[in-house]
Amino acid sequence: MGHEAAADGPLSETEWEQLRQLLRRFLSHELDQWENWKADTPDGMAYVLLTRALPPGVLPEHFRPI
């Protein structure tokens, strides 16, 4: 896989690693209890919930580590 990606295409491996690093930093220093984000995408709205607690009925195994 290449290290450069089109600005409107999928993330390159380098971009994905940068996103992971920045997100971990945000979670370590900025996230208090929760944060809700939404983004309009070509496939419709996408929603992101960042929280320090698991939602009811959700197991830790349901998550992909970053």
Sequence and secondary structure as in RCSB ss.txt:
>XXXX:A:sequence
MGHEAAADGPLSETEWEQLRQLLRRFLSHELDQWENWKADTPDGMAYVLLTRALPPGVLPEHFRPI
>XXXX:A:secstr
  S   TTS   HHHHHHHHHHHHHHHHHT SSEEEEEEEETTEEEEEEEESS  TT  GGGS   
